[in-house]
Amino acid sequence: MRQAATELRKTLAELNFDETHAANLTVGKRLEYFRTILAPKRVGEGRHRHVYGVNGHYVVKVPADAAYRNINTAEWNIFRRRQRAGSKWSLPAEPAKCCMVKIAGTKLLVMERLSSVCTPDNKRKPRDWPKWVYRIDCCQCGKDRDGKVVAFDYGTDGGAFKR
């Protein structure tokens, strides 16, 4: 996932992102600046975050406003917990791979881009998907590059990630 952070910085540079300018803005204005700069790369949005494509392999999640900054941290913590557990991971749900990138004092979550995505707008889930998918908020899951079903939105409702 280190490559993901590099790709995000490259994408922002291509979009003429000014990190010095962003660092001098209030948190709310800084988030607005990220969303404005990344607008051409937008791939979706949820209740609390906007999602932008980064080179076809990753997405970056930008909070809708300052009140939702903790959601990126919550997802990052669940993923780190999964990494530390290794083969001892006892929960059925799998989080998508991600990393936290701090730019201009703002924590952004960069996540692997998934295929065969199931969203609130498309609730048809393939029959071969695991049952834990239904415990994820609005069944927001997809398949990673290895074909494994993973959750891509689990920061606000970690129900499938609780014992």
Contacts in CASP RR format, 6 or more apart in sequence:
PFRMAT RR
TARGET T0000
AUTHOR 0000-0000-0000
METHOD contacts of the structure
MODEL  1
MRQAATELRKTLAELNFDETHAANLTVGKRLEYFRTILAPKRVGEGRHRH
VYGVNGHYVVKVPADAAYRNINTAEWNIFRRRQRAGSKWSLPAEPAKCCM
VKIAGTKLLVMERLSSVCTPDNKRKPRDWPKWVYRIDCCQCGKDRDGKVV
AFDYGTDGGAFKR
1 97 0 8 1.000
1 98 0 8 1.000
1 99 0 8 1.000
1 110 0 8 1.000
1 112 0 8 1.000
2 99 0 8 1.000
4 54 0 8 1.000
4 57 0 8 1.000
4 58 0 8 1.000
4 98 0 8 1.000
4 99 0 8 1.000
4 101 0 8 1.000
4 110 0 8 1.000
4 111 0 8 1.000
4 112 0 8 1.000
5 99 0 8 1.000
5 101 0 8 1.000
5 110 0 8 1.000
7 54 0 8 1.000
7 55 0 8 1.000
7 57 0 8 1.000
7 58 0 8 1.000
7 110 0 8 1.000
8 54 0 8 1.000
8 58 0 8 1.000
8 60 0 8 1.000
8 101 0 8 1.000
8 103 0 8 1.000
8 108 0 8 1.000
8 110 0 8 1.000
9 101 0 8 1.000
9 103 0 8 1.000
10 55 0 8 1.000
11 38 0 8 1.000
11 41 0 8 1.000
11 53 0 8 1.000
11 54 0 8 1.000
11 55 0 8 1.000
11 60 0 8 1.000
12 19 0 8 1.000
12 37 0 8 1.000
12 38 0 8 1.000
12 103 0 8 1.000
15 37 0 8 1.000
15 38 0 8 1.000
15 40 0 8 1.000
15 41 0 8 1.000
16 37 0 8 1.000
17 37 0 8 1.000
19 103 0 8 1.000
19 104 0 8 1.000
21 33 0 8 1.000
22 30 0 8 1.000
22 33 0 8 1.000
22 34 0 8 1.000
22 103 0 8 1.000
22 104 0 8 1.000
22 106 0 8 1.000
23 30 0 8 1.000
23 104 0 8 1.000
23 105 0 8 1.000
25 33 0 8 1.000
25 104 0 8 1.000
27 66 0 8 1.000
27 69 0 8 1.000
27 106 0 8 1.000
28 65 0 8 1.000
28 66 0 8 1.000
30 104 0 8 1.000
30 105 0 8 1.000
30 106 0 8 1.000
31 62 0 8 1.000
31 63 0 8 1.000
31 64 0 8 1.000
31 65 0 8 1.000
31 66 0 8 1.000
31 106 0 8 1.000
34 62 0 8 1.000
34 106 0 8 1.000
34 108 0 8 1.000
35 50 0 8 1.000
35 62 0 8 1.000
38 50 0 8 1.000
38 52 0 8 1.000
38 60 0 8 1.000
38 62 0 8 1.000
41 52 0 8 1.000
41 53 0 8 1.000
41 54 0 8 1.000
42 50 0 8 1.000
42 51 0 8 1.000
42 52 0 8 1.000
42 53 0 8 1.000
43 51 0 8 1.000
43 52 0 8 1.000
43 53 0 8 1.000
43 59 0 8 1.000
44 50 0 8 1.000
44 51 0 8 1.000
45 51 0 8 1.000
45 64 0 8 1.000
46 64 0 8 1.000
46 153 0 8 1.000
47 64 0 8 1.000
47 156 0 8 1.000
48 63 0 8 1.000
48 64 0 8 1.000
48 68 0 8 1.000
48 71 0 8 1.000
48 156 0 8 1.000
49 61 0 8 1.000
49 62 0 8 1.000
49 63 0 8 1.000
49 64 0 8 1.000
49 68 0 8 1.000
49 71 0 8 1.000
49 72 0 8 1.000
50 61 0 8 1.000
50 62 0 8 1.000
50 64 0 8 1.000
51 59 0 8 1.000
51 60 0 8 1.000
51 61 0 8 1.000
51 62 0 8 1.000
52 59 0 8 1.000
52 60 0 8 1.000
52 62 0 8 1.000
53 59 0 8 1.000
53 60 0 8 1.000
53 113 0 8 1.000
54 60 0 8 1.000
54 110 0 8 1.000
54 113 0 8 1.000
56 113 0 8 1.000
57 112 0 8 1.000
57 113 0 8 1.000
58 110 0 8 1.000
58 111 0 8 1.000
58 112 0 8 1.000
58 113 0 8 1.000
59 110 0 8 1.000
59 111 0 8 1.000
59 112 0 8 1.000
59 113 0 8 1.000
60 101 0 8 1.000
60 108 0 8 1.000
60 109 0 8 1.000
60 110 0 8 1.000
60 111 0 8 1.000
61 71 0 8 1.000
61 72 0 8 1.000
61 75 0 8 1.000
61 108 0 8 1.000
61 109 0 8 1.000
61 110 0 8 1.000
61 111 0 8 1.000
62 108 0 8 1.000
63 69 0 8 1.000
63 71 0 8 1.000
63 72 0 8 1.000
69 106 0 8 1.000
69 107 0 8 1.000
71 155 0 8 1.000
71 156 0 8 1.000
72 100 0 8 1.000
72 107 0 8 1.000
72 108 0 8 1.000
72 109 0 8 1.000
73 100 0 8 1.000
73 107 0 8 1.000
74 154 0 8 1.000
74 155 0 8 1.000
74 156 0 8 1.000
74 158 0 8 1.000
75 95 0 8 1.000
75 98 0 8 1.000
75 109 0 8 1.000
75 111 0 8 1.000
75 153 0 8 1.000
75 154 0 8 1.000
75 155 0 8 1.000
76 98 0 8 1.000
76 99 0 8 1.000
76 100 0 8 1.000
76 107 0 8 1.000
76 109 0 8 1.000
78 95 0 8 1.000
78 154 0 8 1.000
78 155 0 8 1.000
78 158 0 8 1.000
78 161 0 8 1.000
79 95 0 8 1.000
79 96 0 8 1.000
79 97 0 8 1.000
79 98 0 8 1.000
81 161 0 8 1.000
82 89 0 8 1.000
82 94 0 8 1.000
82 95 0 8 1.000
90 163 0 8 1.000
91 132 0 8 1.000
91 160 0 8 1.000
91 161 0 8 1.000
91 162 0 8 1.000
91 163 0 8 1.000
92 130 0 8 1.000
92 131 0 8 1.000
92 132 0 8 1.000
92 160 0 8 1.000
93 132 0 8 1.000
93 135 0 8 1.000
93 136 0 8 1.000
93 151 0 8 1.000
93 154 0 8 1.000
93 160 0 8 1.000
93 161 0 8 1.000
94 148 0 8 1.000
94 149 0 8 1.000
94 150 0 8 1.000
94 151 0 8 1.000
95 150 0 8 1.000
95 151 0 8 1.000
95 154 0 8 1.000
95 161 0 8 1.000
96 111 0 8 1.000
96 112 0 8 1.000
96 114 0 8 1.000
96 142 0 8 1.000
96 144 0 8 1.000
96 150 0 8 1.000
96 151 0 8 1.000
96 152 0 8 1.000
97 111 0 8 1.000
97 112 0 8 1.000
97 144 0 8 1.000
97 150 0 8 1.000
98 109 0 8 1.000
98 110 0 8 1.000
98 111 0 8 1.000
98 112 0 8 1.000
99 109 0 8 1.000
99 110 0 8 1.000
100 107 0 8 1.000
100 108 0 8 1.000
100 109 0 8 1.000
100 110 0 8 1.000
101 107 0 8 1.000
101 108 0 8 1.000
101 109 0 8 1.000
101 110 0 8 1.000
102 108 0 8 1.000
111 152 0 8 1.000
112 144 0 8 1.000
112 145 0 8 1.000
114 141 0 8 1.000
114 142 0 8 1.000
114 143 0 8 1.000
114 144 0 8 1.000
114 150 0 8 1.000
114 152 0 8 1.000
115 142 0 8 1.000
115 143 0 8 1.000
115 147 0 8 1.000
116 126 0 8 1.000
116 142 0 8 1.000
116 143 0 8 1.000
117 140 0 8 1.000
117 141 0 8 1.000
117 142 0 8 1.000
117 152 0 8 1.000
118 124 0 8 1.000
118 125 0 8 1.000
118 129 0 8 1.000
118 133 0 8 1.000
118 139 0 8 1.000
118 140 0 8 1.000
118 141 0 8 1.000
118 142 0 8 1.000
119 138 0 8 1.000
119 139 0 8 1.000
119 140 0 8 1.000
120 138 0 8 1.000
120 139 0 8 1.000
120 140 0 8 1.000
123 138 0 8 1.000
123 139 0 8 1.000
125 133 0 8 1.000
125 134 0 8 1.000
125 139 0 8 1.000
125 141 0 8 1.000
129 141 0 8 1.000
129 149 0 8 1.000
130 149 0 8 1.000
132 160 0 8 1.000
133 139 0 8 1.000
133 141 0 8 1.000
133 149 0 8 1.000
133 151 0 8 1.000
135 159 0 8 1.000
135 160 0 8 1.000
136 151 0 8 1.000
136 153 0 8 1.000
136 154 0 8 1.000
136 157 0 8 1.000
136 158 0 8 1.000
136 159 0 8 1.000
136 160 0 8 1.000
137 153 0 8 1.000
137 154 0 8 1.000
137 156 0 8 1.000
137 157 0 8 1.000
137 158 0 8 1.000
138 153 0 8 1.000
140 151 0 8 1.000
140 152 0 8 1.000
140 153 0 8 1.000
140 154 0 8 1.000
141 149 0 8 1.000
141 150 0 8 1.000
141 151 0 8 1.000
141 152 0 8 1.000
142 149 0 8 1.000
142 150 0 8 1.000
142 151 0 8 1.000
142 152 0 8 1.000
143 149 0 8 1.000
143 150 0 8 1.000
144 150 0 8 1.000
151 160 0 8 1.000
154 160 0 8 1.000
154 161 0 8 1.000
END
